[in-house]
Amino acid sequence: MVDSVAITGWEWIVILVILAVIMIWGPNEIPKLARSLGQAKKEFERAQREFTNPTPEPEPTSDDYLIQTAKSLGIDTAGKTKEQISKEILERARTTQPPTPTQPQSGQQQ
């Protein structure tokens, strides 16, 4: 014998909610709504993973050190190549070094 399938109270509520969604947003907007909900879920899960397993900060590159050094010496780096910045750092370092004391030569008295 086949038991008859009856729709119970909570099943009617689900059916009515689905019909209300179709009537409110229309059949063309439901895929967009589902897509945006999926993207929101994906973003939430990604943020949750990053919170539990944070990624380490990337190591600074030699370019970063070059720019930091130039800025600490007061050199403007806008629109300049790495080679130009390096030359300016070397020139600035040469001009700001204190003079080295001369060594007495052998045979000379002090």
C-alpha positions, 0 to 999 in steps of 0.5 A: 500500500502506498501512503498518501503524501500530505503537506504539513504545516511547516511545509506550507510555510516554506512554499509560501516563502518561496512564492513570496520571494518570487513575487517580490524580486521576480524570477529574473532577480533570484539568480542575482540574489543567490549569486550575491549570497554565495559571494557574501558567504565565500567572503565571510569564510575567507575572512574567518580563515585569515583570522584563524590562520593569519598570513605572514607579512611579506619580506621587504624587497631591496627596492623598499630598503632603497626607498626607505634609505632615500627618504631618511636622507631627504631625497625625493624619489618621485619619478626616478629610477632605482639607478638615479635614487642609488646615485643620489644616495651615494652622492649624499653619503659622500658629502655627509661623511666626516673627513678621515684623519690622515695617517702619519707616514713612516719616517716623519716625526710628530 
